[in-house]
Amino acid sequence: MAKQVKTNALRLLDKAKIKYELKEYEYDEEHLSGHHIIDQVDLDADQIFKTLVLQDNHHDYLVCCIPVLEEIDLKKLAKLAGKKNVEMIHQKDLLKVTGYIRGGCSPVGMKKKFPTYIDESICTQEKVAFSAGKRGLQMVVCADEIIDFLQATTGNVVRK
């Protein structure tokens, strides 16, 4: 049996006694649409969340998780967060800010704890998946537990 990968995100879930299931998939730099994950992890698109890192008009960072095939609505997120505006951080800054690389960014275990917002659609799911902190690895967790663990605020943050 292969050695079990333990990322910082997974170690933190273990420490908090939060159960998770791991789903591996073939990471493809050329096809980062989200469909490549859905096709391989046997979950519905609305159960798989991508993690986005943004900054507000004061250059404070915040995290937002949305279903993998959806697009973020920056105005809705800014309103939910009580900010004048928010924008995505530059991809080159992701590792420095979070400790994670593109395609492997988890809302769990970043270098610092940032305010976290999750699209309200998570509330309709029992189990959801997020990056486990490594490309090609998703962690499936109980939606309610991860919301509590992240002290996340839920709201409508996707484009309709």
C-alpha positions in Angstrom: 0.0 0.0 0.0 1.3 3.4 -0.9 2.4 5.8 1.9 -0.5 8.1 2.8 0.2 11.7 1.9 -0.2 14.2 4.8 -0.5 17.8 3.8 -0.7 20.7 6.3 -4.5 20.8 5.6 -4.9 17.1 6.5 -2.8 17.4 9.6 -5.0 20.2 10.8 -8.2 18.2 10.1 -6.7 15.2 12.0 -5.8 17.5 15.0 -9.4 18.8 15.0 -10.7 15.2 14.7 -12.6 16.0 11.5 -13.1 13.0 9.4 -12.3 13.1 5.7 -12.0 10.9 2.7 -9.3 11.5 0.1 -9.9 11.4 -3.7 -7.0 11.5 -6.0 -7.1 12.7 -9.6 -4.7 13.3 -12.5 -3.7 16.9 -12.3 -3.5 18.5 -15.8 -2.0 22.0 -16.1 -3.4 22.3 -19.6 -7.0 21.7 -18.5 -7.8 23.6 -15.3 -11.5 24.1 -16.0 -12.7 21.9 -13.1 -14.2 19.3 -15.4 -11.1 17.2 -15.2 -11.6 16.9 -11.4 -15.4 16.2 -11.7 -14.7 13.4 -14.2 -12.2 11.7 -11.9 -13.5 12.0 -8.3 -17.0 10.7 -8.6 -18.7 13.8 -7.1 -21.2 16.2 -8.5 -19.9 19.6 -9.7 -21.8 21.4 -6.9 -20.0 19.3 -4.2 -16.5 20.3 -5.4 -15.3 23.7 -4.2 -12.4 25.7 -5.5 -10.5 28.1 -3.3 -9.8 31.7 -4.4 -7.7 34.2 -2.6 -8.5 37.9 -2.9 -7.6 41.2 -1.3 -9.8 44.2 -0.4 -9.2 47.9 -1.0 -7.0 48.0 2.1 -4.8 45.1 0.8 -6.1 42.7 3.4 -6.5 39.1 2.2 -9.6 37.0 2.2 -10.5 33.6 1.0 -13.6 32.6 -1.0 -14.7 29.0 -1.9 -17.2 28.5 -4.7 -18.4 25.5 -6.7 -15.7 24.4 -9.1 -17.6 25.3 -12.3 -19.0 28.6 -11.1 -17.6 32.1 -11.4 -17.1 34.5 -8.5 -19.1 37.7 -8.3 -16.7 40.2 -6.8 -19.4 42.7 -6.0 -21.5 40.1 -4.1 -18.4 39.0 -2.2 -17.4 42.6 -1.3 -20.9 43.2 0.0 -20.9 40.0 2.1 -17.5 40.8 3.5 -18.4 44.4 4.2 -15.7 45.8 1.9 -15.7 48.6 -0.6 -14.3 46.2 -3.3 -12.3 43.0 -3.6 -10.1 41.6 -6.4 -8.2 38.4 -7.0 -4.6 38.4 -6.0 -1.9 37.8 -8.6 -1.2 34.2 -9.2 2.5 34.9 -8.6 1.6 36.0 -5.0 -0.4 32.9 -4.1 2.5 30.8 -2.7 3.9 33.7 -0.7 0.5 34.6 0.8 -1.0 31.1 1.4 1.8 28.6 1.3 0.0 26.8 -1.5 0.4 26.7 -5.3 -2.3 27.1 -8.0 -4.3 24.0 -8.3 -3.5 22.9 -4.8 -4.8 25.8 -2.7 -6.8 24.6 0.3 -8.9 26.9 2.6 -7.4 24.8 5.5 -3.9 25.3 6.6 -2.8 28.6 4.9 0.2 30.4 6.4 -2.2 32.8 8.2 -5.9 32.5 9.1 -7.8 34.8 6.7 -11.6 35.6 6.8 -13.2 32.9 4.7 -16.4 33.1 2.7 -18.1 30.1 1.1 -21.0 30.2 -1.4 -24.3 29.5 0.3 -24.8 26.4 -2.0 -22.6 24.5 0.4 -25.5 24.5 2.8 -27.5 22.2 0.5 -24.7 19.6 0.5 -23.9 16.9 3.1 -20.4 16.2 1.8 -18.1 18.6 -0.1 -14.6 18.4 -1.5 -11.8 21.0 -1.3 -8.2 20.8 -2.3 -6.3 18.9 0.3 -3.3 21.2 -0.2 -1.7 19.4 -3.0 -2.4 19.2 -6.8 -4.3 16.0 -7.6 -5.7 15.5 -4.1 -9.2 16.4 -2.9 -10.4 16.0 0.7 -14.1 15.2 1.1 -15.6 16.5 4.4 -18.9 17.1 6.1 -20.1 20.5 4.9 -21.3 21.7 8.3 -18.0 20.6 10.0 -15.8 22.5 7.5 -17.9 25.6 7.8 -17.5 25.5 11.5 -13.8 24.7 11.4 -13.0 27.5 9.0 -15.3 29.9 10.9 -16.6 30.7 7.4 -19.4 33.0 6.5 -21.8 31.7 3.8 -23.6 33.8 1.3 -24.4 34.2 -2.4 -21.1 35.0 -4.0 -21.4 33.4 -7.5 -22.5 35.0 -10.8 -26.0 34.0 -11.8 
